[in-house]
């Protein structure tokens, strides 16, 4: 039995979706432990089946997300003053 191209695309899309959900769980874990050091976070991520690159991606993205939230808060306060 051979898998046609459409079935193969469907399988790959499902696998990608599963991996994105796993990365979202890693990001959720990081946000729940914001003061964890990089080394500790990376060790926990690797022991949980993630690569160092994936841990780095989540660390980097969460930092940008934090900066964006701080910037939005600052702009909201400035808007209230004006």
C-alpha positions as CSV (number, residue, x, y, z in Angstrom):
1,X,0.0,0.0,0.0
2,X,1.5,3.3,-1.0
3,X,0.8,6.7,0.4
4,X,-0.2,9.3,-2.1
5,X,1.0,12.9,-2.0
6,X,-2.1,14.3,-0.4
7,X,-2.0,11.8,2.4
8,X,1.7,12.5,3.0
9,X,1.0,16.2,3.2
10,X,-1.7,15.5,5.7
11,X,0.6,13.3,7.9
12,X,3.3,16.0,7.8
13,X,0.9,18.7,8.7
14,X,-0.3,16.7,11.7
15,X,3.2,16.0,12.8
16,X,4.1,19.7,12.6
17,X,1.0,20.6,14.5
18,X,1.9,18.2,17.2
19,X,5.4,19.6,17.5
20,X,4.1,23.2,17.7
21,X,1.8,22.1,20.6
22,X,4.8,20.6,22.3
23,X,6.8,23.8,21.9
24,X,3.8,25.8,23.2
25,X,3.9,23.6,26.4
26,X,7.6,24.4,26.7
27,X,6.9,28.1,26.4
28,X,4.1,27.8,29.0
29,X,6.6,26.1,31.4
30,X,9.1,28.8,30.9
31,X,6.5,31.6,31.5
32,X,5.6,29.8,34.8
33,X,9.3,29.8,35.9
34,X,10.5,33.3,34.6
35,X,13.5,33.4,37.0
36,X,15.0,30.1,35.9
37,X,18.5,30.3,34.6
38,X,19.3,29.5,31.0
39,X,21.3,26.5,32.0
40,X,18.6,25.0,34.2
41,X,15.9,25.7,31.6
42,X,18.0,24.2,28.8
43,X,18.8,21.1,31.0
44,X,15.1,20.6,31.8
45,X,14.1,21.1,28.2
46,X,16.6,18.6,26.9
47,X,15.6,16.0,29.5
48,X,12.0,16.6,28.3
49,X,12.9,15.6,24.8
50,X,13.5,19.0,23.3
51,X,16.7,20.1,21.5
52,X,18.9,22.9,22.7
53,X,17.9,24.9,19.6
54,X,14.2,24.5,20.6
55,X,15.0,25.6,24.1
56,X,16.9,28.6,22.8
57,X,14.0,29.5,20.5
58,X,11.5,29.5,23.4
59,X,14.0,31.5,25.6
60,X,14.5,34.1,22.9
61,X,10.8,34.3,22.0
62,X,9.7,34.7,25.6
63,X,12.2,37.5,26.1
64,X,10.8,39.4,23.1
65,X,7.3,38.7,24.4
66,X,8.2,40.2,27.8
67,X,9.7,43.3,26.2
68,X,6.7,43.8,24.0
69,X,4.4,43.6,27.1
70,X,6.5,46.1,29.0
71,X,6.4,48.4,26.0
72,X,2.6,48.1,25.7
73,X,2.2,48.9,29.4
74,X,4.4,52.0,29.1
75,X,2.5,53.2,26.0
76,X,-0.8,52.7,27.8
77,X,0.4,54.7,30.8
78,X,1.6,57.5,28.5
79,X,-1.8,57.5,26.7
80,X,-3.6,57.9,30.0
81,X,-1.5,60.9,30.9
82,X,-2.2,62.6,27.6
